[in-house]
Amino acid sequence: MKPVILDVDTGLDDACALLLAARHPELDLKAVTCVGGNVGIDDVVRNTLTVLDAAGRPDVPVARGAAVPLIQPVRSARHVHGEDGLGDLDWPRSTRSTDPRHAVELLRDVLRDAAATGELITLIPLAPLTNIALLLRTYPEAARGLREIVFMGGAAGIGNATAAAEFNIWTDPEAAAIALTAAKDLGIPVTMYGLDVFYDVVVTLDQARALSGSPSAELACKLIEKRSERYQSDGGSIGDGGAVCAVIDPSGLTTLEYPVRIELSGSWSRGRTIVDTRGASDVANDPQGPAATIRVATAVDGKRYAELWLATVS
């Protein structure tokens, strides 16, 4: 089993990812940490606990983390995820409590244990990288418990929050810049699962409506219906769920290594992930110095990952 931690701002696509991570037999979901993003932190925590209950995993510790970005005002995406962040489904709500630790402290403790046992963890951030930046700068020794970071965010060529920037990075670009720099300094391998592949893992409405027999399957169906409704299509992307698929089945994802920077000051491009595709000589002579070199997802086997998700949540 692969030990993993998810860091989430649970909206509809984070919920798709949580169901997969909680139920797949090859993943050992150690913890889930929450950060403000798609909706406010209170709704994120409530949604996360609710999805884990539907997945039959009340044993997974959940911790509340950063409520706002490091510098800029908080923004949300309720127009995409509904007022409550979970599509306003009126799904039965969890009654359990969160872990008493702050998310950064829970991350620190689980990663320290992993370093002590040698059972290294894959961290899967699916949200603004505020918690991750705070963790790696406050407790850099926690990196010894990490195998890798696979994050959903950014893009080589397109945006969604703006024409230039993907939502998770745009929401807290300073945190993204800090997290990538810290990962470079600490030697943590990083994979960016961005918008270039985000929309390519699609579950049709017929496939979703064939899911039944458990709360997990029924919630999965509702999530795809809401995603379909949002994009006025005959199906819905599992979004963040694809990043979890990439951890379970890396051979379904094509990646290339590129230096990546975060634009922090552009009037129209703030929050853009600048993926440097120049030749090695130009990169080496960049006057800004070396950037973090990470694996950037460029293509995905959408059908394969959709089938993986369907088989697991059902």
C-alpha positions in Angstrom: 0.0 0.0 0.0 1.1 3.5 -0.8 0.8 5.9 2.2 -0.7 9.2 1.2 -2.0 12.5 2.7 -4.5 14.7 0.9 -4.6 18.5 1.4 -7.9 19.8 0.2 -10.3 22.7 -0.1 -13.2 20.3 -0.6 -15.5 21.2 -3.5 -16.9 18.8 -6.0 -13.7 17.7 -7.6 -11.9 17.4 -4.3 -14.8 15.1 -3.2 -14.1 12.9 -6.2 -10.5 12.6 -5.2 -11.4 11.9 -1.5 -13.7 9.1 -2.4 -11.0 7.5 -4.5 -8.2 7.9 -2.0 -10.4 6.7 0.9 -11.6 3.5 -0.9 -8.7 2.4 -3.1 -7.1 -0.8 -1.7 -3.6 0.2 -2.7 -3.7 3.5 -0.8 -3.2 4.0 2.9 -4.9 7.4 3.6 -3.0 8.6 6.6 -4.7 12.0 7.1 -6.6 14.8 5.3 -5.8 18.5 5.9 -8.0 21.4 5.0 -7.4 24.9 3.7 -9.6 27.7 2.6 -10.1 27.8 -1.2 -13.1 26.7 -3.2 -15.2 27.7 -0.2 -14.4 29.0 3.3 -12.5 26.8 5.7 -15.6 25.9 7.8 -17.4 24.5 4.7 -14.2 22.8 3.6 -13.9 21.0 6.9 -17.6 20.1 6.9 -17.5 18.8 3.4 -14.3 16.8 4.0 -15.8 15.0 7.0 -19.0 14.3 5.1 -17.3 12.8 2.1 -15.1 10.6 4.3 -18.2 9.4 6.2 -19.8 8.5 2.9 -16.6 6.6 1.9 -16.9 4.6 5.2 -13.7 6.1 6.5 -14.4 7.9 9.8 -11.0 6.6 11.0 -9.1 9.1 8.9 -7.9 12.2 10.9 -9.0 15.5 9.5 -7.4 18.8 10.5 -8.4 22.4 10.0 -5.6 24.5 8.4 -5.1 28.0 7.0 -8.3 29.9 6.5 -6.9 32.6 4.2 -4.0 33.0 1.8 -0.6 34.3 3.0 -1.0 37.8 1.7 -4.0 38.5 -0.6 -7.7 38.5 0.4 -9.6 35.2 0.4 -11.5 34.3 -2.8 -13.8 31.4 -3.4 -15.4 29.5 -6.3 -19.0 29.0 -5.1 -20.2 29.7 -8.6 -18.6 26.4 -9.5 -19.1 24.3 -6.4 -22.3 25.7 -4.9 -22.9 27.7 -1.9 -21.8 24.9 0.5 -19.0 23.7 -1.8 -20.6 20.3 -2.2 -23.1 21.2 -5.0 -25.8 22.1 -2.4 -26.8 18.4 -2.5 -28.3 18.4 1.0 -26.2 15.2 1.7 -26.4 13.9 5.3 -23.7 15.8 7.2 -21.0 14.2 9.4 -21.3 14.7 13.2 -17.7 13.9 14.1 -15.0 16.3 15.1 -11.7 17.3 13.6 -8.3 16.4 15.0 -7.4 19.0 17.6 -4.1 19.9 15.9 -3.7 22.5 13.2 -3.3 21.0 9.8 0.4 22.0 9.7 1.0 20.2 13.0 -0.8 17.1 11.9 1.3 17.0 8.7 4.4 17.5 10.7 3.6 14.7 13.1 2.6 12.1 10.5 5.6 12.9 8.4 8.0 12.6 11.4 6.5 9.2 12.1 7.0 8.2 8.5 10.6 9.3 8.5 11.2 7.3 11.7 9.7 4.1 10.2 11.0 4.6 6.6 7.4 4.4 5.2 7.7 7.5 3.1 4.5 9.4 2.2 3.2 10.9 -1.0 1.6 14.3 -0.3 -1.2 15.2 -2.7 -2.3 18.9 -2.4 -5.5 19.6 -4.3 -5.9 23.1 -3.1 -4.1 26.4 -2.6 -0.6 25.5 -1.3 -0.9 27.6 1.9 -0.6 24.7 4.3 2.3 23.2 2.3 4.3 26.4 2.3 3.8 26.8 6.0 4.8 23.2 6.7 8.0 23.2 4.6 9.3 26.5 5.9 8.3 26.0 9.5 9.2 22.3 9.8 11.7 21.6 7.0 12.7 18.4 8.8 9.3 16.9 7.9 10.5 16.6 4.3 12.4 13.5 5.5 9.1 11.7 5.7 8.1 12.6 2.1 8.5 10.4 -0.9 7.1 13.1 -3.3 4.5 15.8 -3.8 1.9 15.4 -6.5 -0.2 18.6 -6.6 -3.2 19.7 -8.7 -2.5 23.2 -9.8 -1.1 25.4 -12.5 -0.9 24.8 -16.3 1.7 25.0 -19.0 -0.6 27.0 -21.3 -4.1 27.9 -20.0 -5.9 29.3 -17.0 -9.4 29.1 -15.5 -9.5 31.6 -12.6 -8.1 34.1 -15.1 -6.9 33.8 -18.7 -3.4 33.2 -17.4 -3.8 31.4 -14.0 -5.2 28.3 -12.6 -7.4 28.7 -9.5 -5.3 26.9 -6.8 -2.2 28.8 -7.7 -4.0 32.1 -8.3 -5.7 31.9 -4.9 -2.3 31.9 -3.1 0.6 32.5 -5.5 3.1 33.4 -2.8 2.4 30.0 -1.1 2.9 28.2 -4.4 6.2 30.0 -5.0 7.4 29.2 -1.5 6.3 25.6 -1.7 8.2 25.0 -5.0 11.3 26.7 -3.8 11.3 24.8 -0.5 10.8 21.5 -2.3 13.8 22.3 -4.5 15.9 23.3 -1.5 14.8 20.1 0.4 15.2 17.7 -2.5 11.5 16.7 -2.7 10.4 15.3 -6.1 7.4 17.3 -7.4 4.8 16.5 -10.1 2.4 19.2 -11.3 -1.0 17.8 -12.4 -2.4 20.9 -14.1 -5.1 22.1 -16.3 -3.4 20.6 -19.4 -4.8 17.2 -18.2 -7.4 18.2 -15.6 -10.4 18.1 -17.8 -9.4 14.9 -19.7 -10.7 12.3 -17.2 -14.4 12.3 -17.9 -17.2 10.0 -16.5 -20.3 10.0 -18.5 -23.8 10.5 -17.0 -24.7 6.9 -17.9 -21.6 5.6 -16.2 -22.3 7.7 -13.1 -26.0 6.7 -12.9 -25.0 3.0 -13.0 -23.3 3.5 -9.7 -25.4 2.3 -6.7 -25.4 0.1 -3.7 -23.4 2.2 -1.2 -23.2 5.8 0.1 -19.9 6.2 -1.7 -21.3 5.1 -5.1 -24.4 7.3 -4.6 -22.4 10.3 -3.7 -20.1 9.7 -6.6 -23.1 9.7 -9.0 -24.3 13.0 -7.5 -20.9 14.6 -7.9 -20.7 13.8 -11.6 -24.2 15.0 -12.2 -23.3 18.3 -10.6 -20.1 18.5 -12.7 -22.1 17.7 -15.8 -24.7 20.4 -15.0 -22.0 23.0 -14.3 -20.3 22.4 -17.7 -23.5 21.6 -19.6 -22.2 18.4 -20.9 -23.1 14.7 -21.0 -20.6 13.9 -18.3 -18.2 15.4 -15.8 -14.5 15.5 -15.2 -13.3 14.0 -11.9 -10.8 16.9 -11.8 -8.6 16.6 -8.7 -9.4 12.9 -8.7 -7.0 12.5 -11.6 -4.1 13.5 -9.5 -4.9 10.6 -7.1 -5.2 8.3 -10.1 -1.7 9.4 -11.1 -0.4 8.2 -7.7 -2.1 4.9 -8.0 -1.2 4.3 -11.6 1.6 6.6 -12.7 2.0 4.9 -16.1 -1.3 6.5 -17.2 0.3 10.0 -17.0 2.8 11.5 -19.4 5.2 14.0 -17.8 8.2 16.1 -18.9 10.7 17.8 -16.6 10.7 21.6 -16.8 11.8 24.5 -14.6 8.7 26.2 -13.3 8.2 29.6 -11.7 5.2 31.4 -10.2 4.3 34.9 -11.5 3.7 37.1 -8.5 3.4 40.6 -9.9 1.9 40.7 -13.4 -1.3 42.8 -13.7 -2.9 40.1 -16.0 -0.7 37.1 -15.3 -0.4 37.0 -11.5 -0.6 33.3 -10.3 0.5 31.9 -13.7 2.9 28.9 -13.6 5.7 29.8 -16.0 6.8 26.5 -17.5 10.2 27.1 -19.1 10.4 25.1 -22.3 13.6 26.8 -23.6 16.8 24.9 -24.4 19.2 24.0 -21.6 21.7 26.7 -22.5 19.1 29.5 -22.2 17.8 28.1 -19.0 21.3 27.9 -17.5 21.9 31.5 -18.3 18.6 32.9 -17.0 19.5 36.1 -15.1 16.9 35.2 -12.4 18.9 32.1 -11.4 17.7 28.5 -11.2 14.0 27.7 -10.9 12.5 24.5 -9.4 12.6 21.7 -11.9 9.5 19.5 -11.6 7.6 16.9 -13.6 4.8 18.6 -15.5 1.9 16.5 -16.7 1.4 16.9 -20.5 -1.0 14.1 -21.3 -3.3 11.6 -19.5 -5.0 8.3 -20.4 -8.5 9.7 -19.6 -10.4 6.5 -20.2 -8.1 4.4 -18.1 -8.3 6.8 -15.1 -12.1 7.2 -15.5 -12.4 3.4 -15.3 -10.1 3.3 -12.3 -12.2 5.9 -10.5 -15.5 4.2 -11.3 -14.3 0.7 -10.2 -13.1 2.1 -6.9 -16.0 4.4 -5.8 -18.5 1.7 -6.7 
